[in-house]
Amino acid sequence: RVSMNVAERIWEIEFSAEKNVFLQGLNHYLPWTVLLLGLAGTTLLYSVYYSAVSARRRALDLAYERKKDLHSSQMRLVEARLAEARLAEAQHIANVGSWSFDADQGQMTWSAETYHILGLNRETSPASYHAFLQCIPEEDRQDIKLQLDNVIRSGQECKVEHRIMRNDGAIHWVQTISRKDKHQDKSILYGTIMDITERRETLD
């Protein structure tokens, strides 16, 4: 629509045409292109957001599981230490120590009360089969060794009373009971050692 001033009068000329005349080529598909791009962008943003939320949820679940496992492990450790403390106290009261011996590896373990009965210090005298034999007077040592070897071969329980010599030179009498673990193929002995010095002195 165009306005013109002719002979002191205002004339308006109006032109009209179909919209298709002006929409040619890319202009015709531009609205659909914008719509599709908008939908694609929205979908992409939603996917990124969903992935971030899912990753955070998985991280929280994993952290919770690890925390629960850690708590369970700590509880088991506390229970094991309590059980070990109760066992050590019971052995101390009964004056009975426990030990194990892996003949194949030559390794031996002693309980705290076994150290006490043998008169040895855990820090300065690591548990070993050699150290155990050294606590036995030389004249009795070979006999005890043969009896332990017989338990390994036969699997029969052995109960023997013998002397030990502590670091301070004192001679004590002990009762050693040993048995082979029948549930394993390895030559592993489990045993106890009890100080019976007072009983022997009473009998003598």
C-alpha positions as CSV (number, residue, x, y, z in Angstrom):
1,R,0.0,0.0,0.0
2,V,1.5,3.3,-1.2
3,S,0.2,6.9,-0.4
4,M,0.8,9.7,-3.0
5,N,-0.2,13.3,-3.0
6,V,-1.6,14.3,-6.4
7,A,-3.4,17.6,-7.1
8,E,-3.7,18.3,-3.4
9,R,-5.3,15.0,-2.9
10,I,-3.9,11.9,-1.2
11,W,-4.1,8.8,-3.3
12,E,-3.5,5.3,-2.0
13,I,-2.4,2.5,-4.3
14,E,-2.6,-1.1,-2.9
15,F,-0.8,-4.0,-4.4
16,S,-1.5,-7.7,-3.5
17,A,0.0,-11.0,-4.5
18,E,-0.1,-14.7,-3.4
19,K,2.3,-15.7,-0.5
20,N,3.7,-18.5,-2.6
21,V,5.2,-15.9,-5.0
22,F,7.5,-14.7,-2.2
23,L,8.3,-18.1,-0.7
24,Q,10.8,-19.7,-3.0
25,G,13.5,-22.4,-2.5
26,L,14.8,-22.6,1.0
27,N,12.3,-20.0,2.3
28,H,9.6,-22.6,1.8
29,Y,11.2,-25.2,4.0
30,L,12.7,-22.8,6.6
31,P,9.8,-23.1,9.2
32,W,10.0,-26.9,9.1
33,T,13.8,-26.8,9.3
34,V,13.6,-24.6,12.4
35,L,11.0,-26.9,14.0
36,L,13.1,-30.0,13.4
37,L,16.2,-28.3,14.7
38,G,14.4,-27.2,17.8
39,L,13.1,-30.7,18.4
40,A,16.6,-32.2,17.9
41,G,18.2,-29.7,20.2
42,T,15.5,-30.3,22.9
43,T,16.1,-34.1,22.6
44,L,19.9,-33.7,22.8
45,L,19.6,-31.5,25.9
46,Y,17.2,-33.9,27.6
47,S,19.6,-36.8,26.8
48,V,22.5,-34.9,28.4
49,Y,20.4,-34.1,31.5
50,Y,19.2,-37.6,31.8
51,S,22.7,-39.0,31.5
52,A,24.0,-36.6,34.2
53,V,21.2,-37.5,36.5
54,S,21.6,-41.2,35.9
55,A,25.4,-41.0,36.5
56,R,24.9,-39.1,39.7
57,R,22.3,-41.7,40.9
58,R,24.7,-44.6,40.0
59,A,27.6,-42.8,41.8
60,L,25.4,-42.3,44.9
61,D,24.3,-46.0,44.8
62,L,27.9,-47.1,44.4
63,A,29.1,-44.9,47.3
64,Y,26.3,-46.3,49.5
65,E,27.2,-49.9,48.7
66,R,30.9,-49.2,49.4
67,K,30.0,-47.5,52.6
68,K,27.8,-50.5,53.7
69,D,30.6,-53.0,52.7
70,L,33.1,-50.9,54.6
71,H,30.9,-50.8,57.7
72,S,30.3,-54.6,57.5
73,S,34.1,-55.2,57.2
74,Q,34.8,-53.0,60.2
75,M,32.1,-54.8,62.2
76,R,33.6,-58.2,61.2
77,L,37.1,-56.9,62.2
78,V,35.8,-55.7,65.6
79,E,34.0,-59.0,66.2
80,A,37.2,-60.9,65.3
81,R,39.3,-58.8,67.6
82,L,36.8,-59.2,70.4
83,A,36.8,-63.0,69.8
84,E,40.6,-63.0,69.8
85,A,40.6,-61.0,73.0
86,R,38.1,-63.4,74.7
87,L,40.1,-66.4,73.6
88,A,43.4,-64.9,74.9
89,E,41.7,-64.1,78.2
90,A,40.3,-67.7,78.5
91,Q,43.7,-69.2,77.6
92,H,45.4,-67.0,80.2
93,I,42.9,-68.1,82.9
94,A,43.2,-71.7,82.0
95,N,47.0,-71.4,81.5
96,V,46.6,-73.1,78.1
97,G,48.1,-71.8,74.8
98,S,47.4,-72.8,71.3
99,W,49.6,-73.3,68.2
100,S,49.6,-74.4,64.6
101,F,52.4,-75.9,62.5
102,D,52.5,-76.2,58.7
103,A,55.1,-78.9,58.2
104,D,55.2,-78.3,54.4
105,Q,56.1,-74.7,54.8
106,G,58.0,-75.0,58.1
107,Q,55.8,-72.2,59.6
108,M,54.4,-72.1,63.1
109,T,52.1,-69.7,64.9
110,W,51.6,-69.3,68.6
111,S,48.9,-67.7,70.7
112,A,49.7,-65.0,73.3
113,E,49.5,-67.6,76.1
114,T,51.9,-69.9,74.3
115,Y,54.4,-67.1,74.3
116,H,53.8,-66.6,78.0
117,I,54.2,-70.4,78.8
118,L,57.4,-70.6,76.8
119,G,58.7,-67.5,78.5
120,L,59.3,-65.7,75.2
121,N,58.5,-62.2,73.9
122,R,56.4,-61.8,70.8
123,E,58.4,-58.8,69.6
124,T,61.9,-60.3,70.0
125,S,61.2,-64.1,69.4
126,P,59.1,-64.7,66.3
127,A,57.2,-68.0,66.3
128,S,58.9,-70.9,64.5
129,Y,59.3,-74.6,64.8
130,H,63.0,-74.2,65.5
131,A,62.3,-71.8,68.3
132,F,59.8,-74.2,69.8
133,L,62.3,-77.1,69.7
134,Q,65.0,-74.8,71.3
135,C,62.7,-74.4,74.3
136,I,62.9,-78.1,74.9
137,P,66.0,-79.4,76.8
138,E,68.4,-81.1,74.4
139,E,68.0,-84.6,76.0
140,D,64.2,-84.5,75.4
141,R,64.2,-82.6,72.0
142,Q,64.6,-85.6,69.7
143,D,61.8,-87.6,71.3
144,I,59.3,-84.7,71.0
145,K,60.3,-84.1,67.4
146,L,59.8,-87.8,66.6
147,Q,56.4,-87.8,68.2
148,L,55.3,-84.7,66.2
149,D,56.6,-86.4,63.0
150,N,54.5,-89.5,63.8
151,V,51.4,-87.3,64.1
152,I,52.0,-86.0,60.6
153,R,52.5,-89.4,59.2
154,S,49.8,-91.3,61.0
155,G,47.2,-88.6,61.7
156,Q,46.8,-89.9,65.2
157,E,46.4,-87.5,68.1
158,C,49.4,-87.2,70.4
159,K,49.4,-86.2,74.1
160,V,52.8,-85.9,75.8
161,E,54.2,-84.4,78.9
162,H,57.7,-82.9,78.7
163,R,60.0,-80.2,80.0
164,I,60.7,-76.8,78.6
165,M,63.5,-74.4,79.5
166,R,62.5,-70.8,79.7
167,N,64.9,-67.9,78.9
168,D,65.5,-67.3,82.6
169,G,66.8,-70.9,83.0
170,A,63.7,-72.1,84.8
171,I,62.5,-75.6,84.0
172,H,58.7,-76.0,83.6
173,W,56.6,-79.1,82.8
174,V,54.0,-78.8,80.0
175,Q,51.5,-81.0,78.4
176,T,51.4,-80.8,74.6
177,I,48.5,-82.1,72.6
178,S,48.8,-82.2,68.8
179,R,46.5,-83.4,66.0
180,K,46.6,-83.3,62.3
181,D,44.0,-81.4,60.3
182,K,42.1,-84.1,58.5
183,H,40.2,-81.7,56.3
184,Q,43.2,-80.6,54.3
185,D,45.7,-82.4,52.1
186,K,48.6,-80.4,53.6
187,S,50.5,-81.6,56.7
188,I,49.1,-79.0,59.2
189,L,49.1,-79.7,62.9
190,Y,47.0,-77.9,65.5
191,G,47.8,-78.2,69.2
192,T,47.7,-76.9,72.7
193,I,50.3,-76.5,75.4
194,M,49.5,-76.3,79.1
195,D,51.8,-75.5,82.0
196,I,51.4,-78.4,84.5
197,T,54.4,-77.5,86.6
198,E,52.4,-77.2,89.8
199,R,50.7,-80.5,89.3
200,R,54.0,-82.3,88.6
201,E,55.6,-80.7,91.7
202,T,52.6,-81.8,93.8
203,L,52.9,-85.4,92.5
204,D,56.6,-85.4,93.1
